[in-house]
Amino acid sequence: MKNIFNVLIVPVFLFCSFQKKNDESQNRKTDSEAQAKKSDRIIYLFFKAAKDQAGNAKVTLQSSKVADGRLKQAPAFERNNIHKGDLIISLTGSNGKEVAQQLVKDPFNPEMEVYEKEGITRHKATFQNTEFSTRFSYSENVQMVKVERATEDGVQLLFTQKL
């Protein structure tokens, strides 16, 4: 009787243990698939800017790309760090609220470092045409991009476009 009992019980235990391992492996597959779908993404925005003879800037969005990945750190945006000529890039959500903002130092007058015998010096270059890019954490909620330029009187709206 004991032998018959052992012959029946051992296969049942083996079957149950294999069944448990199969369920765990299937759960791992679905978890990894869900993580792949939820993976973080980055949106890259590529702009082109030009100044006319009067010095008025015109900005156009050349392209935007979304890529897998995540930003290591979000750029800090502080209103007190804005100087004349700097650009403020804002992403607006579907509800009309700003989702993210980023400051781009004056792209028409960038500072360049020059290595000389005396040491490192900084010089300002002046451009009539320039290109720049920004990157943000991607959100399905983002509907519009807005570019503003800091002036002596405040900020001037240069560009708005739906994404």
VOVEX-32810 format. One record per residue: residue in one letter; y, x, z of N, C-alpha, C in turn. Coordinates in steps of 0.001 Angstrom, whole numbers, plus 500000, padded with zeros to 6 digits. Atoms other than C-alpha are relative to their C-alpha. Layout:
# residues N
aYXZYXZYXZ ...
***
This chain:
# residues 163
m498814500812500000500000500000500000501263500864500000 k498856499103499965502342502842500834500217500646498632 n499877499371501312501642504482497495500608499047498980 i499437500988500932502413501319495571501488499790500304 f498604500173499591505619500871497580500849501182499518 n499288498809500447506712504479496820500135500030498483 v499965500005501449505858504087493150501049499012499490 l499008500995500421508098501015492907501409500364500463 i498683499722499432510980502193495125500659501210499327 v499423498789500588511491505668493623500632499709498639 p499333500298501271512159504374490067501249499127500168 v498830500846499767514539501748491438501174500856500448 f498936499119499544516572504412493276500521500882498862 l499585499178501136516621506667490218500816499187498999 f499278500861500935517720503793487982501400499680500524 c498694500326499402520514502820490384500932501208499993 s499137498820499964521804506388490697500513500346498596 f499545499753501369521929506866486901501009498946499561 q499085501086500349523644503504486511501376500271500606 k498741499706499316526322504542489035500751501116499277 k499361498893500716527015507817487164500558499537498662 n499515500523501283527357505966483838501268499190500196 d498805500798499716529857503524485374501187500899500311 e498920499081499667531900506407486805500531500706498758 s499546499316501215532004508236483454500776499047499094 q499264500973500806533103505039481679501366499731500613 n498708500197499340535848504508484273500924501181499742 r499183498819500280537057508075483750500552499955498584 k499536500094501386537257507496479995501136499002499882 t498940501004500107539329504336480386501252500469500727 d498830499473499299541603506053482938500726501023499150 s499348498988500831542240508979480598500657499366498779 e499386500701501124542912506599477692501291499324500436 a498796500658499486545401504680479835501100501024500247 q499000498978499772547147507906480824500574500502498687 a499501499557501299547416508949477187500998498997499438 k499078501016500495549073505645476347501288499985500809 k498834500016499129551459505922479325500734501330500012 s499446498654499924552310509571478634501505499975499781 d498550499891500107555936510594478926500380500445498600 r499506499624501314557982510974475790501463500409500102 i498627499514500065561255512624474835500596499523498679 i499298500349501232563813511375472320501040501089499732 y499054498982500459565752514009470384500988499335499056 l498941500532500858569080513046468791500744501175499370 f499352498920500743570565515298466083501288499454499377 f498692500457500445574284514928465360500665501029499105 k499146499155500819576714516304462808501427499557500285 a498609500321499687580430516497463611500919500787499078 a499015499355500868583439517299461454501398499587500440 k498590500284499706587191517519462015500759499878498690 d499144500100501182589724516339459463501233500884500197 q498810499144499938593087518049458774500870499698501217 a499190500388498852594755516103461581499332500362501325 g500702499613498774592153517296464080499164498890500606 n500822501104499503590390513961464482498530500281499695 a501434499712500154586652514312465018499253498775499514 k500885501056500467584036512258463221498570500467500254 v501365499650499637580450512234464517499049499038499303 t501041500836500593577354510983462691498650500427500566 l501355499734499547573764510706463857499162500324498778 q500809499602501152571641512672461385498591499452500106 s501368500495499832568242511800462820499666499923501484 s500534500068498635566299510947465930498491500102499906 k501445499815499984562760511908466805499490499773501413 v500650500215498716560422510866469581498747500857500017 a501158499108499883557845513388470790499374499833501374 d500683500027498716555251513484473523500492501157500845 g499566498969499062556222515461476602500904499396501034 r499040500482499024558568515218479491500981501109500310 l498981499022499672561767516927480520499695500606501363 k500248499355498714561341519489483280501063499598501013 q498929500466499130564693518503484671501009499217499167 a498997500802500698567226515883483724501353500673500189 p498690499370499860570652517358482981500905499166500890 a499100500698499079573121516495485717501313499699499284 f498741500403500630576190514597484574500991499674501104 e498956500252499014579329514757486684501331499863499278 r498712500276500657582660513287485629501029501097500259 n498989498985499695584624516093487333499780501301499226 n500258498806500814583019518733485020500440499834498556 i499588500268501380584506517192481879501326500692499709 h498777499345500458587108519238479993500379499435498639 k499504500485501282589218518421476952499106500523498877 g500839499641501137587032518409473813498518499795500245 d501416500227499703583718517824475596499578498619499516 l500539501277500466581483515031474309499077499412501057 i500872500724499085579757512406476428499071499143499146 i500997500759500746576527511059474909499371499015500971 s500537501044499129575396507750476413498961499180499264 l501020500909500522572245505715475835500119498693500757 t499836501325499412572579501989476430498731499187499804 g501201500815500056569700499652477221500262498645499382 s499890501327500615569016496179475873500834499052500851 n499199500853499121570772494651478895501480500383499995 g498600499597500100574019496476478027500413501072500990 k499682498977499006573864498943480916499625501380499472 e500287498634500417573950502702480423498739500486500692 v501276499517499481570471504156480828500119501470500378 a499865498563499759571403507862480603501273500514499345 q498830499339500560574382510118479960499775501497500011 q500099498545500056574687513736478959501321500559499507 l498762499334500371577627516092478635499688501142499044 v500126498906500966577911518368475591501332500731500003 k498771499204499990580442521169475988500570500045498588 d499257500079501261583055521211473202499270500701498851 p500765499367501085580919521781470066500892500627498925 f499087499432500989584000522594467945500561501353500454 n499478498748499439585041525467470268499011500596501003 p500980499455499052581894527031471757500385501407500469 e499800498647499474582041530122473952498837500869499568 m501033499068500439580179533113472597500106501263500846 e500019498752499252579128536155474576499875501170499034 v500033498805500827579763539559473038499673501178500918 y500387498819499238578033542677474331500717501211499438 e499242498829500419580339545698474179499741501134500986 k500179498856499102580476549122475791500554499704501394 e499354500302498720582778547801478511499228498947500795 g500762501052499330580390544974479306499940498748499132 i500111501278500702579921541362478374501346499291500052 t498762500788500057582967539422477202499715498677499313 r500151501329500593583370535800476186501170499736499059 h498996500361500993585213534616473091499748498566499573 k500143501363500516585896531108471835500019500034498490 a500034500149501451584916530335468275500557498623499663 t499453501284500426586569527527466320499326499594498698 f500693500531501169584666525365463841500633498684499564 q499583501298500529585718522496461567498797499072499863 n501249500759500110582086521377461069498983500623500939 t501006499488499075579289521673463577498848499016500137 e501154500846499718575886520324464512499577500254501435 f500501499853498647574452519689467953498903498974500225 s501090500927499696571498517946469514499935499762501505 t500236500332498606570614516257472772498583499470500132 r501322500569499759567390515139474357500035499244501316 f500064500886498853566649512394476818498553499596500230 s501292500625499756563615510906478493499996498685499249 y500072501186500848562477508148476147499702498760500827 s500258501297499390562531504512477185499994498957498894 e500067501093500988561520501449475171501251499129500084 n498838500835499726564600499790476658501250500454499243 v498795499441500626567109502034474809500266499315498662 q499621500719501211568985500152472096501114500686499207 m498814499499500674572176502080471322500396501374500557 v499442498718499591573733505556471417501513499951499773 k498538500003500066577446506098472068500486501422500263 v499418498672499832579495509303471703501487499833500268 e498583500027499632582857509718473436500495501433500129 r499396498670499909585236512678473389501073499989501081 a499002499890498940587282513782476388501314500497499411 t498657499602500437591016513985475684500894500099501236 e499056499919498878594087514541477822500262498624500609 d499708501361499539594560510765478073498770499278500561 g501232500661499552590933509955479002498880500300499023 v501074499812500973587979509401476722500261499139498774 q499810500668501282588054508392473064498629499733499403 l501273500367500613585149506514471475499956500517498570 l500133499431501345583951508414468402498917499307499177 f501178500415500760580643506838467493499126499072500839 t501030500841499396578246503995468319499018499615498890 q501011500388500976574965503177466585498770499490500728 k501263500509499460571870501113467274498874500932499598 l501142499129500289568663503095467489498833499201499479 
***
